[in-house]
Amino acid sequence: MDILQFPIKTLNNFYDISGVEVGQHFYWQIGGFQVHAQVLITSWIVIAVLLGSATIAVRDPQIVPTGAQNFVEYVLEFVRDLARTQIGEEEYGPWVPFIGTMFLFIFVSNWAGALLPWGIIKLPHGELAAPTNDINTTVALALLTSVAYFYAGLTKKGLGYFGRYIQPTPILLPINILEDFTKPLSLSFRLFGNILADELVVAVPVSLVPLVVPIPVMFLGLFTSGIQALIFATLAAAYIGESMEGHH
């Protein structure tokens, strides 16, 4: 019995750690589940901005694009080039919507966190911030990427996809399996850590010197926020391309 109690106590300790929180959070009860209301609210706002902008831009398409339509087509061409470069000329087409959605959602979320005055919206607990400032959001995006590249590999190669785990030698099987766990971990923690750090770096000068001094730091935050969206989308496309390569 003593032998069985040790792993049970260990699991209980992990459960207790999972309940640790930083700061205060505003929760909703949905179907018996407790969810972070701040993340849902800001995510819905970002999604509404993306859908609204796309609808307005293409509601009256022109053969020769101008204005908003021209900007939307430029963004689409940018995402196509990114997907084509990482996935390949023959396979990139079906993955443009996925890569584009990831890039635009993260980009707009990051910029919304840096530009919008979320503090003026008062909540019973906590405060609003960028969706990507929450580890749950970045983990969800990373897991979606993992599902996507598994789906791509299985669709392309069938069960032969799992042969990659013993290439170039079966000795590397544990390492190749571990790689599938480290990919979503690195994606999620890289994005979360950088966005959280950017917001903290801006928050400290703003609290000390509210005028002039924080402005260059805020511009730097906007730049790094865009870079993080590009890195995430590029790595997602690279993983998808990697899962489909080597098919004969």
C-alpha positions, -999 to +999 in steps of 0.1 A: +000+000+000+029+024+008+042+018-028+008+028-042+005+059-020+036+076-035+023+079-071-011+089-057+005+117-036+026+128-066-005+131-088-023+151-060+007+174-059+006+180-096-032+187-093-025+213-066+001+230-088-023+232-117-045+253-095-019+280-090-027+313-106-009+346-112-031+376-105-069+377-106-092+363-133-128+368-143-145+334-148-177+322-165-194+290-158-203+273-192-218+239-192-203+230-158-168+242-170-150+272-156-135+294-184-115+326-184-140+353-195-112+378-203-097+356-229-131+348-245-141+385-246-109+397-262-108+367-286-143+374-298-133+411-303-103+401-324-124+376-344-151+403-350-124+428-362-110+402-386-144+391-400-157+427-402-126+440-419-126+411-445-164+416-452-160+454-457-129+450-479-144+425-503-181+435-503-177+451-537-147+435-554-131+453-583-110+438-611-084+464-604-082+464-566-081+497-547-081+508-511-090+481-486-093+454-512-058+461-524-045+457-488-064+424-483-050+410-515-015+421-504-019+402-471-033+372-489-003+372-513+021+375-484+005+344-467+006+325-500+043+332-504+049+321-468+030+289-472+045+282-507+081+287-493+076+264-463+052+237-476+061+235-513+047+246-546+025+215-551+010+212-516+007+247-502-027+256-516-051+238-491-031+251-462-032+288-470-065+294-450-050+277-419-017+295-420-034+328-428-059+324-399-030+316-375-010+346-387-038+371-387-053+361-354-020+362-336-009+395-353-042+413-345-043+399-310-008+411-303-014+445-317-047+448-299-029+441-266-003+468-273-026+495-288-061+492-272-067+508-238-082+476-222-078+491-188-108+514-192-131+484-194-137+474-158-144+438-148-154+423-115-120+406-113-088+410-133-085+430-165-086+425-202-055+419-222-044+404-255-056+368-260-021+357-266-012+370-232-029+339-218-011+305-218-043+287-226-047+305-259-011+299-270-013+262-260-045+259-280-029+274-311+001+251-307-021+220-303-041+230-334-008+232-353+002+197-340-032+183-352-027+200-385+007+185-393-003+151-381-034+153-404-012+165-433+013+136-428-014+110-425-034+123-454-003+123-476+014+091-465-012+071-447+001+049-419+035+051-436+038+085-419+048+068-387+078+053-404+095+087-398+099+078-362+125+051-369+144+071-396+173+072-401+177+045-374+153+029-349+177+041-321+163+076-326+127+065-319+125+080-284+140+113-296+116+115-326+086+109-303+099+135-279+101+160-308+063+158-312+059+170-276+086+197-278+071+213-309+038+225-293+056+233-261+081+256-278+055+272-300+032+280-271+058+291-245+077+312-271+046+332-281+032+335-245+066+345-230+074+371-256+040+388-254+039+387-217+074+402-215+065+429-240+035+440-220+055+440-187+083+460-204+057+486-215+038+486-182+067+495-160+078+527-179+042+538-183+036+535-145+068+555-137+069+581-166+035+582-183+045+605-211+071+605-239+095+579-225+073+548-230+065+556-266+097+541-282+092+510-260+057+507-273+068+509-309+094+482-302+066+461-287+045+465-319+075+454-340+082+423-318+045+415-317+044+413-355+076+393-356+061+367-331+030+363-354+053+357-384+075+332-365+045+312-353+030+311-388+063+302-404+070+274-380+035+260-384+039+260-421+074+244-418+060+216-396+032+209-420+057+208-450+080+186-430+053+161-423+045+157-460+080+156-475+098+125-486+067+109-502+073+087-532 
